[in-house]
Amino acid sequence: MEDETTALEGGQRWDPAKVGAHWQQELERAQRYFKSWHDRCVKIEKIYLDQQSDQTSAAKRHFPMLWANTAVLQPAVYARVPQPVVERRFKDAQPIARIASEIVERNLAYTGDEADLDSILRAVRDDFLLCARGTVWLRYEADFEPLDMGVAPSDPAADGVFGEMANPSLEAIADERVCIDYVHWSDFLHSPARRWKDVTWVARRVPMTDEEMEKRFGREAMASGAAQAAASGRGASQAERAENEGKTHVWEIWCKSENYTVWIADGAPVALEVSEPPLDLTHFWPCPRPAYGTMSTSSLVPVPDYVYYQQQCDEIDLLTRRINKLTDQLRLKVFYPSGDGAISPAIEKAMRPENDMVMVPIPEWAAFTDKGGSKAVVTLPIDEVQKVIVACMAARKQLIEDVYQITGISDIVRGDTQASETATAQRIKSQWGSIRIRDRQAELARFARDIIRLAGEIICDQFQPETLMLVSGIRLPTMAEKQQVEMQMQQMQMAAQQAAMRAQQMGQPAQAPPAPPELPPQLQQMMGQPTIDEVVQLLRNDSIRGFQIDIETDSTIEPDEDGEKQRRMEFVQMVGGFMQQAGAMAQQNLLLVPVMVETLLFAARGFRAGRQLESMLEQVGAQLSEAARAPKPEPQPSPAEMLKLKTAEVKAGAEQRKAELGVAQAEIEHRATLEQARGEAAAQALQQFQAQPAYQ
């Protein structure tokens, strides 16, 4: 296709005429490739809907085997809308990934409700059972409204977000959504291939009115002759022709090998639009791999199940019509002689339905007895007709059993069991009777999972932060809000420190350093959460590769109204039992507290119901681990012990004071004795001096 493009102003532009001619040939080639399958499906759909109008009233009598089998398989392979489950691929302590998975899961649940995913999957299920192929188509839509504040600066990254929308930087998003469109089996085509991975292009057919085409492609495309295809109502049936009357079939084609999309009207020589893909998806296709029935490894043309037992159904219908005709012959036919004078009127009078006479008079009794009496009246041999009907019913019953053997629909699946069977026998039959249906169940479950994964990828890549929070109901702070709160905290702490320094400079006694300011509970919770900018950055960079998007086990086939309640009760019982055992072990050895906390978190992350409490468990676990590592305080005495200690302290103080007073008194007395001894010694020395001769 390189020769069909021309470089223009540094970009790439495709020639609509050349592209249109090329894709008309490709579409015709694919239609020839699927023609035999398409014709088969048209006939099967008529049989299923009982629209074979070419038969007479007598020939219309048939046994609706296809409808009966389909009605049995419908609830067996799909019964209710799947529940999306988004989990971290590696369940570590990652708050941002945990919040991101919760937001994506809630957005997916909302998308499924808004798109009416249940009715879409039911339509796909019917196509899957009747025609062995069903598919859907996903697209991203966003409504825009002008900004109130003038002209916003251009955003280079906006082109990748809004695709082919014109001037997205000048508008604001009002509503974003992922649309899931059901595609009829006859409106889907792809390139001939043996395996789905070898497909190079996919296409779907969309009926559009002139107003819709002008709104989608503009007047220039309409006036250029690109949409000159006949807008006559096409269709295989009268209802389809009436539905498509006044509409043009437009093909939307995604070419993976050339990485572009094409819109072209059916039969038009010029393409309506050629552009780059509006979505950058991992596997390129805006649709999952179709839900396929029976296929061989040589092609992607499926084989409807009805093909394998169509001959048996034809024989069943033949026997049903034969039984109907024979049943009409089960009438009492009486023959009696006529023209015998008084005998014939008497017999005719006796055979009248309104005649309740028990005794019938015969005028010519001799003539009646001469002709054999009761032998005068002869009836048809209806006993032989009854035997033929019984034989036909037995043959039809055997054919029906053959159909059940071919399709694998056992009696336990149909709810047809015998009262003589034991409970063990019925349990064994229920286990093995649905083995051949499990492949169909798994295929539809895979198809539903692929739809949810595609929708999740579009949500991760396209949705704006405001839409993610609005739909999920989870309010996260932005990086600017979190930085503003942190700045306010720093300012408050700096003001407290400056006040303490001024008080110290004024000569006031030194005080303890000010404690960090306490925030309101709402702000504390906000500071403990990751920002929406971090979540969006993770989703944009990692898309869905870091997450495991799946559906709940058996959620599409087994209704479980108490499933969520049961999961919550199991989680509560697990946490309660673990806390009781872990508390006793932690009291004996505080070193085991961190191990117990990590064990509890490991178990909680395995429960989907415990994801909402995981953040709280992490915070409480961190506090317990920190408290266990802190030094153990000395035990405080009881009030009685404190009273005894206080009394002993008072007594000891009194004794000490008494001893101190005794020591002081002894010292005073000692000093007085010393002074007295000094005085006596001085008086004695004076007397001795006076008694000397020199003095005299």
C-alpha positions, 0 to 999 in steps of 0.5 A: 500500500505504500504506492497509495500514499503521498507525503504532504506537509511532513505527514502522510495522506492516503489517496481515497480513490486508490484506497477505496478501490483496493478495499472494495476488492478485499471485501469482495474476496472475504465475502466469497471466502465466507459465502458457504458459511453465510448461506448456511447461517441464513438457512439455520436462522430461518429454521430457528425462527420458523420462517420457512414460509415456502411450505404449506400448512400441512408440511409446516408441522415439524419438531423444533429440535434446533430451538429446543437444543438452543434453549437448553444450551443458552443458560448452560453456557451463559446465564448472567453478566460477568463480574470484572476483577482487577488485581495486582499481578504481584501482590506486594505492598504497593499502595499506588497499584492497589488504589489504581486496580480498585479505580479501574475495577470500578470503572469497568463495572460502571462501563458494563452497566452503562453499555448493557453488557448482559444483553450484548453477551446474550446476543453473542451467545445466540450467534455462537450457538447458532452460527458458531461465531459471535463478536463485538466492537469497542470504541471510545467516545468523549463529549466536549464543551468549550472552556469558560476561560478563554483559549487554553494553551495548546497541549501536544500530548492531547493529540494522543488522548483525543485521537482525531478530534479537532482542536482538543486543547480548546475544549474540555471533556464533559463525558467519557465512555467506552462503547461496546457494540454488538456486531451481527454475524453477517456484519463482520469480516476479516482477512482469510487466514488459518489462525487469528494471529495471522489476520491482517485486517478486520471490518464491521458493517454499520448501517447509517442514514444520510444525516449520520454520515454527514455528521460523521464524515462531513459534507465534503466527503458526501459531495465528493461521490464517496457515498454514492452507493445505493441506499436501498434497503438491503437484507435477506429478509423482509424485516431486514430490508424494512430496517435498512431502508434509506440507510447506507452500509458503511464498512469500518476497516482496521488494517494492522499490516499498514496501521491505518483505518478506512471508512468506505460505503458498500459498493462505493469506489472512493473511501469516505475517510482514511486515517491513523487508528484512533486507539493505540491498543496492545493487539491493535484490534478494537475487537476481541478474538471472536467466540468461535464454535467448531473449527478446523486448523485449516481455516477460520471458517466455523461450522455450526453445530446444526450441520452435524445433526441436520439429517436427523432433524429432517427425519424427525420432521418427516416422522412428525408430519407422518404421525400428524397425518396418521393421527387425522385418520384416527376417526370412527368411520361406520358403513351401513347398507342403504336402500333397505327400506326401514332398516337404513333409517333406523341405523342412521338414527342410531348413529346420530351423535345427539341420539341418547336412546339405548334401545333402537326399534327395528321395524323390519326385524326379519330383514335385519337378522337375515343380513347378519344383525351386527354385521350390517354395520362395518367400521374402519380398521383403526387398530392398524393405524394406531400400530403405525403411529406407535412405530413412528413415535418409537423411531422418532424417539430414537432419532431424538436420542441420536441427536442428544448423543451427537450434541452431547446434551445429556438428560441431566442437563435437560433436567430429565431424570428417572425417579428410580435413580439414586442420588449418587448416580445423579451426582455422577451424571451431573459431573460427567454430563456437562463435560462437552458443554465446558468448552463452550462455557470456557470460550464464552468466558474467555470472550467476556474476559477479552472484552473487559481487558480491552475496555480496561486498556481503553480506560487506562489510556484515555480516561482523564483523572477527573473521570476516573475519580468521578466514576469510581467514587474514590477521591484522591488528592492531586500532587498540587493539593498534597504539596500545598498541605505539606507547605502549610505544615512546614509554615506552621512548624517554622512559625512555632520554632520562630516563636520559641526562639523569640521567647528564648531571646527575651530571657524566658526559660527554654522550652521543649521543641514544638511538636509538629502541628496536628492536621484534621482527620480528613487531611491526615487521610489525604496525606496518607493516600497516593495522589491521582497524578501518581495513579494516572502515571502508573496507568498511562505508563504500564497500561494493563500490563502491571495488572491482571484483569479477569472475571470471577470464576464461573460468574457467567454460568452459575448465579451466586447471590450470596458470593460477596457475603460469603467472601466477606465472612471468610475474610472476617473469620480468617482475620479473627482466628489469626489475630487470636492466635497471633496475640498469644504468641506476640505476648510471649515474644515481641520479636514475632510481631513484625512476622505476624504482621507480614503474615496477616498482610500476605493472607489478606492480599489473597482475599479480594474482599480484604482489599479495601482494608489492606491500607488500614491493616498496613498502617496498624501493622506498621504501628505494632511493629514500631511499638514492638521494637521500642524499649520496654518501659519499667513496670509501674507499681500499684497504688498500695505499693506506692503508699508503702514506698512513700511511707518508708521514704518518710520514715527514712527521712525522719530517722535521717533528720534525727540522726543529723540533729544528734550529731549536731548536739554532740558536736556542740557539747564537744566544743563546749567541753573543749572551751571549758578545758581551755579555760581551766588550763588558762586559769591554772597557768595564771596561778602558777605564773603568779606564784613564781618569785619573779612576779612577787 
